[in-house]
Amino acid sequence: MIDKLNFVIALAREQHFGRAAETCGVTQPTMSAGLKQLEEQLGVVIVRRSSRFQGFTPEGEHVLAWARRIVGDAKSMRQDLDALKKGLSGLLRLAIIPTALPMGVALTTPFHDKHPGVHFSITSRSSTDVLKELNNLDVDAGITYLDNEPLGGLKTVPLYHEGYRLLTGAAGHFGDRAAVTWRELGEIPLCLLTPDMQNRRIIDQTLRDNDVPVVPLLESNSITALLSHVMTGQWSSVMPSAITDSIALPPHVRSIPIHAPTVEHLIGLVVPQRYAISPLTNALVREAERLAQGAYAKALER
């Protein structure tokens, strides 16, 4: 039964019979036969069939929701039993929005110190893809925006507020400034993340609210690509403070606070909200809560 439910989840993720079968390590006829057997067992039609995958029936959507829950709980049970025998071990998969990647190391390093048997996989994803991969059980946890996306069915741990800085050349238009306003950003060309990224949508909306046209000189879905251009001292970008605070800037590049208005958005850990949360995910939640408490204490000291 678990194998057949995995077929349903893979099909929802891949939207293609052949690719779904490949990710499950079976042939397409084996997968089709398994889905047919599951339909006979449950007494409902799950998949709209033709030469191509046409989606799930209404009953199939309910089966998919239950499949995610049952498969997730089965994985949690296995991890729980393994932890009883040999402590926490295995793979912990995280999807993190690009602008919050520096927070990943603040979470994984103390976690690894406590649980050396655990290893990690970290992928950079858009906020939409973080939620999609959590839903499809492709990852165990994510770090993303908590106040800009619908997060139903997820447990959240707030970690920090994302603020914004102008990274620009010291010899440039604003190089001698202590702060700039959002409206003033219309005076310089910017390189920004691509529009599919939530950070970019936040920046676009803030600029529009301040009557600034959004016409970036360069777009990329890679923070590294943007930073490489900014580091020449000839390009400018709007970057989250989590990024600017985590790198050593050369003398010819400045990080300048942006205000009027001050814009902040809440970033945090998100994990599936289940009755039986896996031991690995539960330990990660506890570590995130400790990290958040430490950040809150530091904020009070300032």
N, C-alpha and C positions, 0 to 999 in steps of 0.2 A: 504493500500500500504506500509506504513512504517513497519508494522509487517512482511510483506512478504519480504521486503528488509533486515530486520533483520535476517530472515531465511537464506538468501544468505550469509550474513556476518558470521553467526554462522557456516555454512557449510564450508566456507573457513578456518575458524579458527580450527575447530575440525576434518575436513577431514573424517567425519563419520556421517551418517544420525541419528543414535540413540543418540549419544552424543550431536550433534547439537540441536536436538529436546529437549533434557533434559535441556540444558542451556537456551533455550527459554521458558521453562515451558509449553511445549505442548507435545502431543503424536507424535510418528513418522508418523502415518497416517495423522494427522492434518498438520504436516509440509510438507509432500509430496504433499498433496492436495493444500496447499498454494503455493508451488513452481510451481505446474502445472497451477494453476490459473494465476500466474504472467507470466508464459511463454505464456499463451493464450492472456493475456492483451497486452504483448509487441510484440507478433508475432514472437518469436525466441525460440529456444531450449537453455536453460541455463546450464543444468546439463547432463553429460554423465551418463546414467543410466545402472545399472546391479544389481546384488544382493548386490554389495558394491559400495560405492562412487568412481567413476573413474575420477573425476575432472570436470572442467568446459569446455564448448565449447568455441571457440574464441569469440562468441557473449556473452557467459556467463561471460567471463573475463571483457568485457566492462560493463556488468550489475553490476558486483561486484564493479568495480571502481566507478560507479555512485551511487551504494548503499551506499558505505562508505561516499561519499560526501553528499548525501541527508540525511542520518541518522545523520551524524555529524552536519549538518546545522539545522536539526529539534531539536536536543538536544540543540544547541546553542540558538535557538529561545526560547525554554522553559526556559532556564536559564536566558535569557535576560528579559523575562516577569516577572519571579519570582523576579529578582533583582530590577525591578521597584517597586514592591509591598513591599518587605521586606529586601532589600539589598542583598549582596552576601551571599549565604548559599549553603549547599549541600556537596557532596563528591568530592574531588579532588584526582585523582589517578595518582601516579607517579611510574615509573619504573626507577631504578637507577643501574648503574653498581656497583659491590661491592666496588671497590676502590674509588668511589666518594660518598659513603654513608654519610661520615661526612659533605659533602656539603649540604645534604638534610636538616639538622637541621638549617643551616645558612639561608636557604630559607623559610622553613615552620614556623619558630618561629616569625620573623617579619611579615610574611603574616598573621598568626593567630592573632597577636596583632591588626592588622588593620581590620581583618574580622573574628571575633570570631564565626560567624555562620557557618564557613567552617570547615569541618573535613577532614582528610587525610587518604589515604591508600598508603603505600610505600612498594614496592616489590623489592628485589634484583634480577637483571637479567643480563645476558650476553649482550654485545653490540648488537649482532644479534637479541636477543629476545626483547630488547628495541624497535628496529625498527619494528619488527614483531607485537608487541602488539600495538604500535601506529597505524600501518596500519590497524589492525583489530578492532580499537576503543576499545580495552580492557583497555587502560590507556589514560589519558588526556595529559600527558607530560612525558618526560624522561630526564635523565642526562647521557650523554655518551660522547664518543670520537667524536670530530668534524673533525679530520683530518685523520682518518684511515678507515672510512666507507663511502660508497656512501649515501648521504643524500638528494637526490632529493625529492622535494615535501614537505620539512620540513623547518620551520622557526627556525633559530638557534640564541642563545644568548651565546657568549663565556663567560666563567666564570673564568677559571684559567688554568695555565699550570701545568700538572702533571710531577713532577720530581721524582727521585728514590733514595732510601736509602738502605743501607745494615743494617738489624737488626741482631745483633749477640752478643754473650756473651762477657762481658768485659774481661773475663779471656781467651777468645778464640784466634784464630790465628790472627785476625785483631783487637783485643780489644783495643789496644793502638794507633790505627791509627786515624789521622784527616780526611783522605779520602782514598778511594781505587779506582782502575781502574776496568773496566769491565773485562779486561783480567785476573786480579788477582782473580776474582770470581771462576775461574776454579780450584783454590787450595782448595776450601772448598765445602762440600756437602750442598745443598740447599733444602729447602722445598718451593714449589711454587704453585700458582693457577693451576687449570687443563687447558689443552690445548684449551678447548672451550672458554676460557676467553680471551678477546682482550689484557688485561694486560700481560698475559702469552705469547701470540704470540709476543708482542713487546719485552719482555725480551728475548725470544728465539732468535729472529732475531738479537738483539743487541749482544748477546753472540756469535752467529754464525759469525757475522761480525768481531768479535774480536778473532776468531779461538778458541772459548771455547766450548767444547762439552756440550750438555744440557742433563744431567742425574740426575734429582732431586731425592733426598732421600725420599721425601714424596710429594704427590700432594693432593690438596683438592679444592673444589669449594667454600669453606667457609673461609673468612678472619679471623673469630673468631678461627677456628681450627688452622690456621697457627700461629696466634698470641699466642695461648695457648702453642704451642710447643716452639716458640721463647722465651716466658717468662720464661721458665725453665733455660735459659742461655746456653743450650746445643745444640740448633738448630739455624740455620741461614736462613734468607729469604731476598728477595728483595721486598721492599714495596714502594708504592707511598708516597711521602712526605705528602699528605693530610691525610693519615692514621697515619704516625709516629708523625705528629704534633698535632694530635687530642687526643693522649693517653699519660698518665703519665707512663713513662718507669721506671722500678725498677733500682736501682743502678748497678745491675749485667748485664744489657742489654744496649747496645749502638746503636744509630742511626748514621750511618756514610755515608756522601755524596759519590756518585759514579760518577766519571768523566772519562775523556779520553776515549770516548767522553762524554760530558754532553748531556743527552737525555731528551727531553721534548715533551709532546703531549698535545694538546688543548682539554679541557673538557668543555662542555657547556650544556645548556638547549635546548631541541628540542621539538617542538610542530607541529602539522599538519598545513600546510599552506593553509588556507581556506579563501574564501571571507568573511564569517561571523564566526569569531573566538568567542568561547563562553566567556561570561563575566568572569568566573572563570579562564579559561586559559589565557585570556588577562591580568587579574590582576596578575597572576603568572609571565607572561612575564615581566610586568613592575617591579615587585619585583626583578626578576633576573637581569634586566638592572641596577637597583639601586645597587644591590649587586656587580655587575661587575664593576660599576663606582667606588665604594668604594675600591675594590681590586686594581684597576688601580691607584687610588690616593695614596694608601699605597705603591705601587711599586715605584712610583715616589719619595716618601719620603726617600726610602732606598738608 
